Amino acid sequence: MRILISAYACVQDPDIRFGNGGEGVLGWNIIRQLSRSHQLWVFTHSQNRKSIEEALSRESLYNAQFYYIELPRYLGFLGKFSGGVQFYAYLWQIKAYFIAKKLHNQFHFDAFHHVTYANDWMASFIGALLPVSYIRGPGGGAHAVPKDFLSEFSFVECIGQCLRAIGQWLFRHDPFFILSQQRAKAILVCNRESLELMPKKWQNKTYLFPVNGVSAEDLNLLKSKKESTLGNKFRILSAGKLLSIKGFNLAIKSFKIFSNKIAKSELKVIGDGPELPNLKNLVRQLGIEGRVQFEKWMPRNEFLKELTFCDIFLFPSLRDGGGAVVIEAMAAGKPVVCLDISGPGFHITNEWGIKIPPSSPEQVINEMAKALEKLYSDKDLRTYLGRTARERAEKFYHWDRLGENLLKIYQEVFKI
């Protein structure tokens, strides 16, 4: 098939490990998988050109042609503040449509696939208006911070969460969004919240499909299943963008309870973000400075190596549509402790981790501490969960397996 792809974000290796790179990795890998069977014309933002050209110098995608699109420079300020990038991407979609219309007259596409911006609420003007078959996703966006946890946020942060909800409601009622959803032959979503929010009239064409995966190279790098040997300490690792929505304050408080019982334990937090000063202050207040380490962003391969030397991966995020680090921890053969919410709640089952239904901050803190103690005390359980996590990553989250699943959806939808 001749397929037009919209991948606003598309990079093989994100420049910022815990920034917005996850969508770029999704875009690149979906394109890589589809190019195995179809001819692709790919729209992406011009800021991705350098990264894509470097990737293509290492691995040619013979069936993919890239078109780099950007808006006038005076609109660049929109990408510099929270919420602004969504409006920038919305305007970018409009420009992309007019370019798509001209190319369609030339190449006569069989289908259009909107991959990124990876959400379930922004209009796709190409999907709404270009007269070809249309597929969307995978994406998410319906997940939100549980209301009982907003007490952990500042007033300004609470306002931000409210504005996000209002903005999404407006985007979901955009006539072009509704038209594009009606026209879609398949809608791929990455967590159960997005599936449950999908109107019933569209649920029969909606598929659960993850936005995160691991490559053969990742699996090879993560094949070591070592446990912590650093000073005979029991090592807990957590990582991500240091934002309030990631719940690192909950992780630190739960570790305080755990480490009071298990003195030879340490928590290592890897990532950058505005919450770093607050988290360091919390560690001082709790009197656990010697047991908690903070390490800044590191190249991805270095982070993957860090995963092989921990005993447990703790991921306390309150709002995460995917959670790439959860899949990476599974691939490293590490049991994951997370909340039963959004992407992590979709990825983790009791067969390869422990997930905690979030009712209140106090409940989550106590139950995370209990989960850590349970895994510390039962090495056989820890080993079993790690082994099955690795097997799950190999069988389901390998990008080639995900590519095969996507091609099956194509065969079903397009009757090929």
Secondary structure in CASP SS format (residue, H / E / C, confidence):
PFRMAT SS
TARGET T0000
AUTHOR 0000-0000-0000
METHOD secondary structure of the structure
MODEL  1
M C 1.00
R E 1.00
I E 1.00
L E 1.00
I E 1.00
S E 1.00
A E 1.00
Y C 1.00
A C 1.00
C C 1.00
V C 1.00
Q C 1.00
D C 1.00
P C 1.00
D C 1.00
I C 1.00
R C 1.00
F C 1.00
G C 1.00
N C 1.00
G H 1.00
G H 1.00
E H 1.00
G H 1.00
V H 1.00
L H 1.00
G H 1.00
W H 1.00
N H 1.00
I H 1.00
I H 1.00
R H 1.00
Q H 1.00
L H 1.00
S C 1.00
R C 1.00
S C 1.00
H C 1.00
Q E 1.00
L E 1.00
W E 1.00
V E 1.00
F E 1.00
T E 1.00
H E 1.00
S H 1.00
Q H 1.00
N H 1.00
R H 1.00
K H 1.00
S H 1.00
I H 1.00
E H 1.00
E H 1.00
A H 1.00
L H 1.00
S H 1.00
R H 1.00
E C 1.00
S C 1.00
L C 1.00
Y C 1.00
N C 1.00
A E 1.00
Q E 1.00
F E 1.00
Y E 1.00
Y E 1.00
I E 1.00
E C 1.00
L C 1.00
P C 1.00
R H 1.00
Y H 1.00
L H 1.00
G H 1.00
F H 1.00
L H 1.00
G H 1.00
K H 1.00
F C 1.00
S C 1.00
G C 1.00
G H 1.00
V H 1.00
Q H 1.00
F H 1.00
Y H 1.00
A H 1.00
Y H 1.00
L H 1.00
W H 1.00
Q H 1.00
I H 1.00
K H 1.00
A H 1.00
Y H 1.00
F H 1.00
I H 1.00
A H 1.00
K H 1.00
K H 1.00
L H 1.00
H H 1.00
N H 1.00
Q H 1.00
F H 1.00
H C 1.00
F C 1.00
D C 1.00
A E 1.00
F E 1.00
H E 1.00
H E 1.00
V E 1.00
T E 1.00
Y C 1.00
A C 1.00
N E 1.00
D C 1.00
W C 1.00
M C 1.00
A C 1.00
S C 1.00
F H 1.00
I H 1.00
G H 1.00
A H 1.00
L H 1.00
L C 1.00
P C 1.00
V C 1.00
S E 1.00
Y E 1.00
I E 1.00
R E 1.00
G E 1.00
P E 1.00
G E 1.00
G E 1.00
G C 1.00
A C 1.00
H C 1.00
A C 1.00
V C 1.00
P C 1.00
K H 1.00
D H 1.00
F H 1.00
L H 1.00
S H 1.00
E H 1.00
F C 1.00
S C 1.00
F H 1.00
V H 1.00
E H 1.00
C H 1.00
I H 1.00
G H 1.00
Q H 1.00
C H 1.00
L H 1.00
R H 1.00
A H 1.00
I H 1.00
G H 1.00
Q H 1.00
W H 1.00
L H 1.00
F H 1.00
R H 1.00
H C 1.00
D C 1.00
P H 1.00
F H 1.00
F H 1.00
I H 1.00
L H 1.00
S H 1.00
Q H 1.00
Q H 1.00
R H 1.00
A C 1.00
K C 1.00
A E 1.00
I E 1.00
L E 1.00
V E 1.00
C C 1.00
N C 1.00
R H 1.00
E H 1.00
S H 1.00
L H 1.00
E H 1.00
L H 1.00
M C 1.00
P C 1.00
K H 1.00
K H 1.00
W H 1.00
Q H 1.00
N C 1.00
K C 1.00
T E 1.00
Y E 1.00
L E 1.00
F C 1.00
P C 1.00
V C 1.00
N C 1.00
G C 1.00
V E 1.00
S C 1.00
A H 1.00
E H 1.00
D H 1.00
L H 1.00
N H 1.00
L H 1.00
L C 1.00
K C 1.00
S C 1.00
K C 1.00
K C 1.00
E C 1.00
S C 1.00
T C 1.00
L H 1.00
G H 1.00
N H 1.00
K C 1.00
F E 1.00
R E 1.00
I E 1.00
L E 1.00
S E 1.00
A E 1.00
G C 1.00
K C 1.00
L C 1.00
L C 1.00
S H 1.00
I H 1.00
K H 1.00
G C 1.00
F H 1.00
N H 1.00
L H 1.00
A H 1.00
I H 1.00
K H 1.00
S H 1.00
F H 1.00
K H 1.00
I H 1.00
F H 1.00
S H 1.00
N H 1.00
K H 1.00
I C 1.00
A C 1.00
K C 1.00
S E 1.00
E E 1.00
L E 1.00
K E 1.00
V E 1.00
I E 1.00
G C 1.00
D C 1.00
G C 1.00
P C 1.00
E C 1.00
L H 1.00
P H 1.00
N H 1.00
L H 1.00
K H 1.00
N H 1.00
L H 1.00
V H 1.00
R H 1.00
Q H 1.00
L H 1.00
G C 1.00
I C 1.00
E H 1.00
G H 1.00
R H 1.00
V E 1.00
Q E 1.00
F E 1.00
E E 1.00
K C 1.00
W C 1.00
M C 1.00
P C 1.00
R H 1.00
N H 1.00
E H 1.00
F H 1.00
L H 1.00
K H 1.00
E H 1.00
L H 1.00
T C 1.00
F C 1.00
C C 1.00
D C 1.00
I E 1.00
F E 1.00
L E 1.00
F E 1.00
P C 1.00
S C 1.00
L C 1.00
R C 1.00
D C 1.00
G C 1.00
G C 1.00
G C 1.00
A H 1.00
V H 1.00
V H 1.00
I H 1.00
E H 1.00
A H 1.00
M H 1.00
A H 1.00
A C 1.00
G C 1.00
K C 1.00
P C 1.00
V E 1.00
V E 1.00
C E 1.00
L E 1.00
D C 1.00
I C 1.00
S H 1.00
G H 1.00
P H 1.00
G H 1.00
F H 1.00
H H 1.00
I C 1.00
T C 1.00
N C 1.00
E C 1.00
W C 1.00
G E 1.00
I E 1.00
K E 1.00
I E 1.00
P C 1.00
P C 1.00
S C 1.00
S C 1.00
P H 1.00
E H 1.00
Q H 1.00
V H 1.00
I H 1.00
N H 1.00
E H 1.00
M H 1.00
A H 1.00
K H 1.00
A H 1.00
L H 1.00
E H 1.00
K H 1.00
L H 1.00
Y H 1.00
S H 1.00
D C 1.00
K H 1.00
D H 1.00
L H 1.00
R H 1.00
T H 1.00
Y H 1.00
L H 1.00
G H 1.00
R H 1.00
T H 1.00
A H 1.00
R H 1.00
E H 1.00
R H 1.00
A H 1.00
E H 1.00
K H 1.00
F H 1.00
Y H 1.00
H E 1.00
W H 1.00
D H 1.00
R H 1.00
L H 1.00
G H 1.00
E H 1.00
N H 1.00
L H 1.00
L H 1.00
K H 1.00
I H 1.00
Y H 1.00
Q H 1.00
E H 1.00
V H 1.00
F H 1.00
K C 1.00
I C 1.00
END
